[in-house]
Amino acid sequence: MARDYKKEYANYHSKPKQIKNRAMRNAANRIAKRLGKIVKGDGNDVHHRDGNPKNNKTSNLKVKSASKNRSYARTKKARKKNPKS
């Protein structure tokens, strides 16, 4: 079964809370680029140590490889099982 991106956007990504979270994740990327920690296309992600995308303090941001940053074990409700940095 193919993924229905239009439905996914309508049901999740278009919600005001998710729009704010996405905007703050984008802001974190801009901060890391400005500090010279990441470069477009280098395969790295900006990791929020406390898991809160709205907390963009430089002490909360860390650069991780994309594969490490996106590979947390999840619960049945899609929460992180063990939020370690």
C-alpha positions as CSV (number, residue, x, y, z in Angstrom):
1,M,0.0,0.0,0.0
2,A,1.4,3.3,-1.0
3,R,1.7,6.2,1.4
4,D,-1.0,8.9,1.1
5,Y,1.0,12.0,1.6
6,K,-2.0,14.4,1.0
7,K,-4.0,12.7,3.8
8,E,-0.9,12.6,6.1
9,Y,-0.4,16.3,5.6
10,A,-4.1,17.0,6.2
11,N,-4.3,14.9,9.4
12,Y,-0.9,15.7,11.0
13,H,1.6,18.1,9.3
14,S,-0.9,20.9,8.8
15,K,-1.8,21.2,12.5
16,P,-0.6,24.5,14.1
17,K,1.5,22.6,16.7
18,Q,3.3,20.6,14.1
19,I,3.8,23.7,11.9
20,K,5.5,25.5,14.9
21,N,7.6,22.4,15.7
22,R,8.8,22.2,12.0
23,A,9.6,26.0,12.0
24,M,11.7,25.6,15.1
25,R,13.5,22.5,13.7
26,N,14.3,24.6,10.6
27,A,15.5,27.4,12.9
28,A,17.8,25.0,14.7
29,N,19.3,24.0,11.3
30,R,19.9,27.7,10.4
31,I,21.6,28.2,13.8
32,A,23.9,25.2,13.3
33,K,24.7,26.4,9.7
34,R,25.5,29.9,10.9
35,L,27.9,28.4,13.6
36,G,29.5,26.3,10.9
37,K,28.6,23.0,12.5
38,I,26.7,21.6,9.5
39,V,26.8,22.0,5.8
40,K,24.0,21.3,3.4
41,G,24.3,17.7,2.1
42,D,26.8,16.5,4.7
43,G,24.4,13.8,6.0
44,N,24.2,15.3,9.5
45,D,21.1,16.3,11.5
46,V,20.7,18.8,14.3
47,H,19.7,16.8,17.4
48,H,17.7,18.4,20.3
49,R,19.2,16.8,23.5
50,D,16.0,17.2,25.5
51,G,13.7,16.1,22.6
52,N,11.9,19.5,22.5
53,P,12.1,21.1,19.1
54,K,11.1,24.4,20.5
55,N,14.3,24.6,22.7
56,N,16.9,26.0,20.4
57,K,19.5,27.0,23.0
58,T,23.0,26.2,21.7
59,S,23.6,24.0,24.8
60,N,20.6,21.9,23.7
61,L,21.7,21.4,20.1
62,K,24.1,18.7,19.0
63,V,25.1,17.5,15.5
64,K,24.5,13.8,14.8
65,S,24.6,11.7,11.7
66,A,21.2,11.4,10.2
67,S,21.1,7.6,10.7
68,K,21.9,8.0,14.5
69,N,19.4,10.9,15.0
70,R,16.5,9.1,13.3
71,S,17.0,5.6,14.9
72,Y,15.5,5.8,18.4
73,A,13.5,2.9,19.7
74,R,9.8,3.9,19.9
75,T,6.9,2.9,22.0
76,K,3.5,1.9,20.5
77,K,2.4,5.5,20.7
78,A,5.6,6.7,18.8
79,R,7.3,8.2,21.8
80,K,11.0,7.6,22.5
81,K,11.7,4.7,24.8
82,N,14.9,5.9,26.1
83,P,15.6,9.6,25.4
84,K,19.4,9.8,25.8
85,S,21.5,12.4,24.0
